[in-house]
Amino acid sequence: MYYDYTVSTPKNNFYNITHLVRDAVVKSKVSSGIAVVYCAHTTAGITINENADPDVCEDMMLGLEKAFPDNPDFIHAEGNSAAHLKASAIGSNVMVIINNDGLSLGTWQGIYLCEFDAPRTRKVFIKILKG
């Protein structure tokens, strides 16, 4: 089963999309399998990280800004090379095991769309595989 969702990203940030993945699992009626969460964009990514303390996402963004700062030597015409680097470092997809009708996430884990080139309207694709 395949589902797609639209996410508005007004600023560079980590957007918790765990509820979208749970919605896809419920709609699929799959009780055991895998959820593949994919972002088909080159300046945004998907990751799993802590969802209990919002400071973690702030720190992640700060760390990525320090690791991949904008650089006047970049030659990409659109001027968003740092966003491409961050997206490549984070990655474009995650897989989560579905067990007992739900996502097998850790107590503090959430699934995030990571925006590095805001504002944008992003598509998130979710494929539920029965297992």
Buried (B, 14 or more C-beta within 10 A) or exposed (E): BEBEBEBEBEEBBBBBBBEBBBBBBEEBEBEEBBBBBBBEBBBBBBBBBBBEEEEBBEEBBEEBBEEBEEEEEBEEEEEBBBBBBBBEBBEBBBEBEBEEEEBEBEEEBBBBBBBBBBEBEBBBBBBBEEE
